[in-house]
Structures are given as C-alpha cells and as structure tokens.
Amino acid sequence: MKVLVLNGPNLGTLGRREPEVYGTRTLTDLETMLTNRAREVGLQVSCRQSNHEGQLIDWIETEPSDAIIINPGALSHYSLALADALRSSGKPVVEVHISNVFAREPERHRMVTAAAAKGLISGLGFEGYLAALDYLASLSD
C-alpha cells in the first residue's frame, strides 16, 4: 500500500514555529520517522507539504496512492474544497493534528475536513502520524 502524507500551511516551519505547541522536531524529522515506520510495516510513503490549498488538492487528485494521511493545518477549519477533494478521492483518509485542537481556541474546534476522513487523531504530536500509519497498515493485512 502506498500512503500519501500531506502537510498543509505552516507545517514547513515545524521546529521553529511555536515550539511550546508543536515541539522542536522538524518536518524532515517527521518524514524520516514516517519513512522508517512505513518500511517496518510494509508500506510506502510519499510526503508532501504546501502552504497552498490548490496544491494539496492537486496532489490528492494526481499523486498515485492507496490512502492519505493529512494534516491540513488551518485549512481544516474552513476548506470545503479540500474536504470535497478528500471525499471524492475514494481512499481511506486519516486526519492528523499535532496539537489537541479541542484544547485550543474555539475557532479551531470546527473541522470541515475531518468529516471526509475515516478517523481523526489530535494532540499526540508526531506519534499521531505513526498511529495513522499503523492503522492504514492494518487495512492491508
């Protein structure tokens, strides 16, 4: 199974951006963790990050994959276009958020993209991505 891992706006600044919320590890650290875990569980991952909604949608529509892990960042709260792309992909989708969005500002509690996902993992840091990958590996057993 090939898993497309998408990270949205501002996630390219992991390690520098609000370390008290997101930690000090970088996007490169995350991608290395995911590549290593994927190898352990017999999956392939392709990791992408963009600050642009349209680019994320283009990747959902064109990148060859069997499943998607996505952290849409703030797009989660308002992007119906991204939600529609995830839903129309026909693939299992797991949405991940590094921080616990429900322990943050009220405007972060509404997540339109989560409705297009099979599941949502929030607040487990980078380990949430690993949990998503493990879940998707269980689907290919």
N, C-alpha and C positions, 0 to 999 in steps of 0.2 A: 504494500500500500504506500502510495506517495502522498505526503501531507504538505499542504501549502500553509506556511506560517506567515501571517500578515500582521504587521505592527503599524499603527496609524500615527497621526500627528504627535510631534514632540517626543516620541519614543526613541528617536535617534540621539537624544540628549541624555539618555539614561546614564547614571554615574555622576552627572553634573547637575541635573535638574532635581531640585527638592530632595536631596538625599534622605532627609528625615521621613519622607513619604515613600520614595521609590528605591531607597538603598543606594549603595555606591558601586554596584556592578553595572557594567556597560551592556549595550546591545550586542556587541561582539561576544561578551561573556555568555549572554543568554543563548545566542546562536550556537556557540560551541557546546553548551550544555545540551541543547536540543539535538544537535547532530550526534553527540555521543550516546544519548539515551535512545535515539532512533535506531542507531546501529545495534544497540543491546537488545531491542525488542523486535528487530527485523523490519523496520520501516525506513523510508527515505524521507528527508525533509528538504524543502526549498523555502528559504527565509527571505522575506522582502519587507522593506519599511518605506513609507512615503508620508509626507505631510499633506498630500493631495487626495481628496476623496475620489476624483475621477480615476486616478492611477490605481487605487485599491480596487475599484470596480473593474477596470480593465484587466487586472491580474486575476480576479475571480472569474471573469469570463473567458480568459485565454490561457492561463497557466495550466498545464496538464497536472491534475491531481485527483485523488480519490476522496480527500477530506480536507477540511480547513480548520485551522486554529487562528482566531483573530482577536487582537486587542485593538479595537477601533479608536481607543483614546476618547477624546471628547466627542468624536463623531457618533459614538454610541448613543448619545443623549438626544440627537436630533436628525440623523441622516436616514430618511426614509429611502433614499436612493441606494444606499449601502445595504440596508435591510432587504430591499427588493432583490438586489443582486445576490445576496447570500441565499435567500429563499429560492430564487429561480435556478441556482446552481445545481440543485437536486442532490447535493453532497451533505454528509454529516458535518455539522459545524459546531465547534465549541468556542464560546467567547470567554476570554480571559482578561481580568484586570488585576494588576499588581497590587494596588491598594484596595481596601474594603470601601467600595464606593458608597455603601449604605451607612458608613460611619463618617461620611464627609458632608459637604454642603447639600442641602435638599435638592438643588437643581441637578445633582448627579444621580439621584435615585431613580429617575425615569430613563430607561434604556430601550430605545426602539429597536436596536439591532438584536438584542437578546431574544426577542420574540421569534427571530429567524434561526435561532441556534437550538441544537438538541439539548445543550446544557450551558450553564454559566458558572465560572469559577472566579471568585472575587476575594481579594485580601490575603492570598497565600504567597505573594511575592513571585519570584521566578519559579518556585515549586508548583505554582498553579499551572504553568505551561507544561511541566513534566507530568502532572496529573492528567492534563488534557491528552497528552501524547499517549500515556498508558491506557487511557480509556479508548482512544481510537485503535490502539494495538489490539485491545480485547475484541473489537469488532471484526478483525481479520482472522481471528482464531477459528 
